């Protein structure tokens, strides 16, 4: 896994690597206290990745909501 720091209006890290989508819930849980999760995406990405993201977040105890536009 590689971490890239993005400097925009606020600084944040982007993780890059194989299999990270399956670890999404675990990675979020390491960084953010328990809460609901919202995933905002477009319809193309939703078709490809939303189900796996939703499952990973749910397995980590999050209550994911997916919104595609």
Backbone as a printed PyTorch tensor [residue, N CA C, xyz], in Angstrom:
tensor([[[  0.8460,  -1.1650,   0.0000],
         [  0.0000,   0.0000,   0.0000],
         [  0.8980,   1.2370,   0.0000]],

        [[  0.4950,   2.2000,  -0.7860],
         [  1.2280,   3.4560,  -0.8770],
         [  0.3250,   4.5850,  -0.3950]],

        [[  0.8770,   5.5190,   0.3450],
         [  0.1170,   6.6720,   0.8190],
         [  0.6320,   7.9210,   0.1150]],

        [[ -0.2990,   8.6670,  -0.4810],
         [  0.0200,   9.9210,  -1.1430],
         [ -0.7010,  11.0330,  -0.3840]],

        [[  0.0270,  12.0760,  -0.0350],
         [ -0.5720,  13.2200,   0.6540],
         [ -0.9910,  14.2560,  -0.3860]],

        [[ -2.2600,  14.6410,  -0.3230],
         [ -2.8100,  15.6370,  -1.2420],
         [ -2.9780,  16.9390,  -0.4660]],

        [[ -2.4530,  18.0040,  -1.0230],
         [ -2.5980,  19.3290,  -0.4090],
         [ -3.6010,  20.1290,  -1.2220]],

        [[ -4.7590,  20.3310,  -0.6560],
         [ -5.7990,  21.1420,  -1.2870],
         [ -6.1990,  22.1990,  -0.2550]],

        [[ -7.4760,  22.5250,  -0.1510],
         [ -7.8930,  23.4730,   0.8860],
         [ -7.6040,  22.9000,   2.2750]],

        [[ -7.5720,  21.5730,   2.3550],
         [ -7.1190,  20.8610,   3.5430],
         [ -6.2610,  19.6910,   3.0780]],

        [[ -5.3560,  19.2540,   3.8940],
         [ -4.4690,  18.1530,   3.5080],
         [ -5.1010,  16.8180,   3.8890]],

        [[ -4.9980,  15.8200,   2.9970],
         [ -5.5210,  14.4930,   3.2900],
         [ -4.6710,  13.4350,   2.5960]],

        [[ -4.7910,  12.2120,   3.0820],
         [ -4.0230,  11.0950,   2.5270],
         [ -4.8990,  10.2560,   1.6060]],

        [[ -4.3010,   9.7640,   0.5340],
         [ -4.9540,   8.8320,  -0.3840],
         [ -4.1410,   7.5440,  -0.3530]],

        [[ -4.8110,   6.4230,  -0.0990],
         [ -4.1380,   5.1300,  -0.0880],
         [ -4.2970,   4.4790,  -1.4500]],

        [[ -3.2070,   3.9150,  -1.9770],
         [ -3.2080,   3.2830,  -3.2870],
         [ -2.6310,   1.8820,  -3.1470]],

        [[ -3.3420,   0.8820,  -3.6880],
         [ -2.8190,  -0.4760,  -3.6350],
         [ -3.8700,  -1.4990,  -4.0390]],

        [[ -3.4180,  -2.7000,  -4.2970],
         [ -4.3180,  -3.7880,  -4.6830],
         [ -5.1390,  -4.2550,  -3.4840]],

        [[ -6.4110,  -4.5190,  -3.7340],
         [ -7.2700,  -5.0950,  -2.7040],
         [ -7.7390,  -4.1260,  -1.6330]],

        [[ -7.4740,  -2.8400,  -1.7780],
         [ -7.8410,  -1.8850,  -0.7360],
         [ -9.3490,  -1.6970,  -0.5980]],

        [[-10.0960,  -1.8820,  -1.6560],
         [-11.5400,  -1.7000,  -1.5570],
         [-12.1380,  -2.6910,  -0.5600]],

        [[-11.6410,  -3.9030,  -0.5490],
         [-12.1240,  -4.9090,   0.4050],
         [-11.7680,  -4.5230,   1.8420]],

        [[-10.7460,  -3.6860,   2.0140],
         [-10.3040,  -3.2530,   3.3350],
         [-10.8520,  -1.8720,   3.7160]],

        [[-11.7400,  -1.3310,   2.8860],
         [-12.2570,   0.0150,   3.1030],
         [-12.8080,   0.2110,   4.5100]],

        [[-13.6650,  -0.6780,   4.9450],
         [-14.2610,  -0.5560,   6.2810],
         [-13.2230,  -0.5690,   7.3850]],

        [[-12.2410,  -1.4580,   7.2740],
         [-11.1690,  -1.5500,   8.2690],
         [-10.3420,  -0.2660,   8.2950]],

        [[ -9.9880,   0.2490,   7.1320],
         [ -9.1840,   1.4630,   7.0520],
         [ -9.9500,   2.6710,   7.5930]],

        [[-11.2370,   2.7620,   7.2850],
         [-12.0600,   3.8510,   7.8080],
         [-12.1510,   3.7410,   9.3300]],

        [[-12.3660,   2.5410,   9.8380],
         [-12.4940,   2.3310,  11.2840],
         [-11.2190,   2.7110,  12.0370]],

        [[-10.0610,   2.5560,  11.4080],
         [ -8.7950,   2.9430,  12.0400],
         [ -8.6860,   4.4570,  12.2210]],

        [[ -9.3720,   5.2000,  11.3670],
         [ -9.1660,   6.6400,  11.3180],
         [-10.3210,   7.4870,  11.8460]],

        [[-11.5220,   6.9190,  11.8430],
         [-12.7080,   7.6990,  12.1920],
         [-13.5250,   6.9380,  13.2270]],

        [[-13.9630,   7.6410,  14.2660],
         [-14.7770,   7.0000,  15.2930],
         [-16.0550,   6.4420,  14.6660]],

        [[-16.7300,   5.5200,  15.3380],
         [-17.9450,   4.9150,  14.7640],
         [-18.9670,   5.9720,  14.3270]],

        [[-19.4700,   5.7790,  13.1270],
         [-20.4410,   6.7030,  12.5580],
         [-21.0830,   6.0440,  11.3400]],

        [[-22.0750,   6.7060,  10.8020],
         [-22.6400,   6.2660,   9.5380],
         [-21.6940,   6.6870,   8.4240]],

        [[-21.7790,   6.0080,   7.2950],
         [-20.8970,   6.3300,   6.1710],
         [-21.7310,   6.6310,   4.9370]],

        [[-21.3070,   7.6250,   4.1830],
         [-21.9370,   7.9510,   2.9090],
         [-20.8730,   7.8670,   1.8250]],

        [[-21.2340,   7.2220,   0.7320],
         [-20.3440,   7.1340,  -0.4180],
         [-21.0250,   7.8650,  -1.5640]],

        [[-20.3870,   8.9130,  -2.0440],
         [-20.9190,   9.7130,  -3.1480],
         [-20.0890,   9.3680,  -4.3860]],

        [[-20.7670,   8.9840,  -5.4630],
         [-20.0700,   8.5250,  -6.6580],
         [-20.9000,   8.8290,  -7.8970]],

        [[-20.3970,   8.4210,  -9.0370],
         [-21.2050,   8.5170, -10.2590],
         [-21.7300,   7.1180, -10.5910]],

        [[-22.6260,   7.0310, -11.5510],
         [-23.2750,   5.7550, -11.8430],
         [-22.3200,   4.7290, -12.4390]],

        [[-21.2990,   5.1650, -13.1360],
         [-20.3200,   4.2260, -13.7040],
         [-19.5310,   3.5390, -12.6030]],

        [[-19.0000,   4.3180, -11.6660],
         [-18.2290,   3.7580, -10.5570],
         [-19.1330,   2.9420,  -9.6430]],

        [[-20.3720,   3.3910,  -9.4570],
         [-21.3230,   2.6540,  -8.6260],
         [-21.4770,   1.2200,  -9.1270]],

        [[-21.6800,   1.0560, -10.4200],
         [-21.8670,  -0.2750, -11.0000],
         [-20.6590,  -1.1740, -10.7600]],

        [[-19.4750,  -0.6020, -10.7640],
         [-18.2440,  -1.3810, -10.6300],
         [-17.8710,  -1.6900,  -9.1820]],

        [[-18.0880,  -0.7420,  -8.2660],
         [-17.4860,  -0.8630,  -6.9380],
         [-18.4070,  -0.6680,  -5.7380]],

        [[-19.6140,  -0.1730,  -5.9230],
         [-20.4680,   0.1760,  -4.7780],
         [-20.7920,  -1.0150,  -3.8860]],

        [[-21.1000,  -2.1520,  -4.4690],
         [-21.4740,  -3.3090,  -3.6580],
         [-20.3340,  -3.7480,  -2.7400]],

        [[-19.1260,  -3.8120,  -3.2740],
         [-17.9770,  -4.2180,  -2.4650],
         [-17.6800,  -3.1790,  -1.3730]],

        [[-17.7810,  -1.9040,  -1.7060],
         [-17.5560,  -0.8430,  -0.7170],
         [-18.6030,  -0.9310,   0.3920]],

        [[-19.8450,  -1.1220,   0.0140],
         [-20.9370,  -1.2180,   0.9850],
         [-20.7400,  -2.4210,   1.9190]],

        [[-20.3580,  -3.5610,   1.3710],
         [-20.1240,  -4.7570,   2.1800],
         [-18.9680,  -4.5570,   3.1540]],

        [[-17.8890,  -3.9470,   2.6920],
         [-16.7290,  -3.7210,   3.5500],
         [-17.0630,  -2.7630,   4.6870]],

        [[-17.7690,  -1.6880,   4.3850],
         [-18.1650,  -0.7360,   5.4260],
         [-19.1210,  -1.3800,   6.4260]],

        [[-20.0810,  -2.1530,   5.9440],
         [-21.0330,  -2.8170,   6.8320],
         [-20.3340,  -3.8260,   7.7430]],

        [[-19.3760,  -4.5650,   7.2130],
         [-18.6380,  -5.5430,   8.0050],
         [-17.8320,  -4.8770,   9.1240]],

        [[-17.4780,  -3.6040,   8.9320],
         [-16.7190,  -2.8590,   9.9380],
         [-17.6390,  -2.1000,  10.8950]],

        [[-18.9440,  -2.3730,  10.8110],
         [-19.8850,  -1.7610,  11.7290],
         [-20.4040,  -0.3970,  11.3080]],

        [[-20.2090,  -0.0310,  10.0760],
         [-20.7310,   1.2330,   9.5710],
         [-22.0960,   0.9720,   8.9510]],

        [[-22.8860,   2.0140,   8.8020],
         [-24.1880,   1.9040,   8.1480],
         [-24.1030,   2.6720,   6.8420]],

        [[-23.5600,   2.0470,   5.8000],
         [-23.2930,   2.8040,   4.5690],
         [-24.5410,   3.1700,   3.7810]],

        [[-24.4720,   4.3240,   3.1670],
         [-25.4870,   4.7930,   2.2360],
         [-24.7530,   5.1770,   0.9610]],

        [[-25.1870,   4.6150,  -0.1760],
         [-24.5320,   4.8910,  -1.4540],
         [-25.4280,   5.8390,  -2.2480]],

        [[-24.8420,   6.9060,  -2.7670],
         [-25.5730,   7.8610,  -3.5880],
         [-24.8180,   8.0560,  -4.8990]],

        [[-25.4690,   7.6860,  -6.0010],
         [-24.8390,   7.8240,  -7.3210],
         [-25.6010,   8.8300,  -8.1550]],

        [[-24.8370,   9.6570,  -8.8570],
         [-25.4410,  10.7030,  -9.7020],
         [-24.7960,  10.6940, -11.0550]]])
